[in-house]
Amino acid sequence: MTPAAPRSDTVQPVLHIGAHQTVFWAGSGAAAQTLSLAMGFSRTATECFGHSPPSAGELEAAIMVVEDELSRVPVIAAPQATVRAPAAVIEALGRSAGLADGAASVLSLNQVERLFNLLAALSMGRPAASAGIPADLQFAATLLILRESMHHLKFDAVHLEAVARA
């Protein structure tokens, strides 16, 4: 099932990270673009990760898979985008980034990169309790997809938007 498209007056791009696919929307009106990508938090976790937390090699392999899918999306260099994901994933990202409950859920590229560095440390043996992020494969896959999307699409920050289902 393809998630609902953003409102027609949406100016900033939207990335919906679902369980089995990620859908990208950009532009409005006749210039609107929609792409469905064969990567989602559950699909990436299942197809790329064999260990919990994922090993360094598994993270590298997953990055290549995600980058291959993202190569289909034109680089748009948007200062900010909206990223949709299930509420539990959004809450875990926000908590791990140090956002207060109820605070504006905007993450900078630097914050996402810091979270990914914690994930990379987990993959090299750092205990999960000291990393400050969930040792959950779907969280790892979502974070990886988010990070690579921000790098490829040149997003400086993302607004996290929770959805009921992915």
Legacy VTK file of the C-alpha trace (Angstrom):
# vtk DataFile Version 3.0
C-alpha trace
ASCII
DATASET POLYDATA
POINTS 166 float
0.000 0.000 0.000
1.382 3.379 -1.012
1.147 5.989 1.755
-0.967 9.082 1.239
0.747 11.865 -0.674
1.383 15.142 1.108
-1.025 18.045 0.644
-0.810 19.623 -2.790
0.475 22.894 -1.303
3.507 21.151 0.223
6.695 22.869 -0.863
9.354 20.907 0.981
10.113 17.337 -0.074
8.636 14.420 1.857
10.264 11.051 2.477
7.961 8.348 3.876
10.007 5.501 5.358
7.651 2.546 5.517
8.204 -1.079 6.414
8.867 -2.318 2.867
9.288 0.772 0.734
10.241 4.401 0.993
8.236 6.906 -1.031
9.700 10.237 -2.060
7.607 13.263 -3.066
8.924 16.609 -4.257
7.439 19.651 -5.931
3.814 20.489 -6.467
1.360 20.729 -9.311
2.651 19.710 -12.741
6.233 19.619 -11.443
5.428 17.082 -8.693
7.558 13.932 -8.573
6.775 10.678 -6.793
9.183 7.748 -6.562
8.726 4.468 -4.704
12.025 3.007 -3.551
12.617 -0.664 -2.707
13.878 0.044 0.793
12.023 0.229 4.072
12.929 -0.231 7.718
11.693 -3.842 7.939
12.880 -4.848 4.468
16.355 -3.382 4.994
16.665 -4.954 8.450
15.591 -8.373 7.142
17.624 -8.343 3.917
20.804 -6.682 5.195
21.206 -7.450 8.890
21.973 -10.880 10.332
23.151 -9.719 13.747
21.709 -7.499 16.454
23.166 -4.955 16.479
24.237 -5.173 12.836
27.923 -5.798 12.218
30.137 -3.186 10.587
30.139 -5.231 7.373
26.346 -5.470 7.412
26.067 -1.698 7.843
28.407 -1.155 4.880
26.425 -3.577 2.719
23.147 -1.898 3.727
24.580 1.522 2.863
25.362 0.258 -0.655
21.821 -1.125 -1.073
20.261 2.135 0.109
22.609 4.261 -2.016
21.670 2.193 -5.093
17.991 2.959 -4.505
18.668 6.635 -3.759
20.568 6.994 -7.021
17.128 6.933 -8.696
16.121 10.154 -6.887
17.330 13.470 -8.312
19.463 15.504 -5.920
17.325 18.454 -4.909
19.428 20.278 -2.279
16.495 21.242 -0.062
17.376 22.945 3.208
14.671 20.949 4.984
12.437 17.988 4.269
9.728 16.090 6.102
10.378 12.468 6.980
7.391 10.316 7.806
7.733 7.063 9.720
5.712 5.077 12.272
5.242 6.862 15.586
7.414 4.386 17.535
10.326 4.957 15.133
9.947 8.747 15.257
9.798 8.695 19.059
12.940 6.525 19.273
14.825 8.831 16.886
13.755 11.911 18.842
14.648 10.418 22.232
18.005 9.163 20.963
18.786 12.612 19.559
17.981 14.192 22.921
14.764 15.931 21.890
12.371 16.587 24.758
8.962 14.938 24.515
6.597 17.325 22.789
9.473 19.425 21.427
9.694 20.325 17.777
10.936 17.211 16.044
13.545 18.747 13.771
16.846 16.935 13.395
19.872 18.475 11.764
22.224 16.501 9.572
24.793 16.762 12.395
22.368 15.202 14.886
21.561 12.362 12.502
25.261 11.841 11.843
25.920 11.691 15.599
23.237 9.014 15.993
24.692 7.047 13.097
28.156 7.229 14.670
26.659 5.689 17.819
25.166 2.919 15.671
28.551 2.368 14.015
30.146 2.100 17.471
27.541 -0.534 18.399
28.421 -2.470 15.258
32.031 -2.583 16.433
31.211 -3.932 19.872
30.290 -0.959 22.053
27.679 -2.081 24.618
24.163 -0.964 23.671
23.476 0.454 27.127
26.327 2.951 26.789
25.493 3.937 23.214
22.236 5.681 24.089
20.336 4.286 21.109
18.055 1.259 20.802
19.746 -1.990 19.793
16.806 -2.594 17.450
17.320 -3.621 13.825
14.377 -1.593 12.505
15.677 1.499 14.307
19.111 0.853 12.763
17.608 0.449 9.281
15.493 3.612 9.626
18.472 5.621 10.842
20.609 4.328 7.975
17.923 5.182 5.379
17.460 8.639 6.935
21.187 9.378 7.021
21.851 8.246 3.476
18.783 10.122 2.195
19.934 13.330 3.866
23.411 12.984 2.346
22.230 12.042 -1.154
19.383 14.549 -1.369
21.367 17.314 0.379
18.920 17.901 3.246
20.374 20.064 6.042
17.591 19.076 8.432
14.447 16.977 8.593
11.124 17.447 10.333
10.032 14.116 11.801
6.354 13.338 11.315
4.782 10.303 12.948
2.243 8.220 11.042
-0.102 5.607 12.441
0.953 2.819 10.052
3.767 2.361 7.570
LINES 1 167
166 0 1 2 3 4 5 6 7 8 9 10 11 12 13 14 15 16 17 18 19 20 21 22 23 24 25 26 27 28 29 30 31 32 33 34 35 36 37 38 39 40 41 42 43 44 45 46 47 48 49 50 51 52 53 54 55 56 57 58 59 60 61 62 63 64 65 66 67 68 69 70 71 72 73 74 75 76 77 78 79 80 81 82 83 84 85 86 87 88 89 90 91 92 93 94 95 96 97 98 99 100 101 102 103 104 105 106 107 108 109 110 111 112 113 114 115 116 117 118 119 120 121 122 123 124 125 126 127 128 129 130 131 132 133 134 135 136 137 138 139 140 141 142 143 144 145 146 147 148 149 150 151 152 153 154 155 156 157 158 159 160 161 162 163 164 165
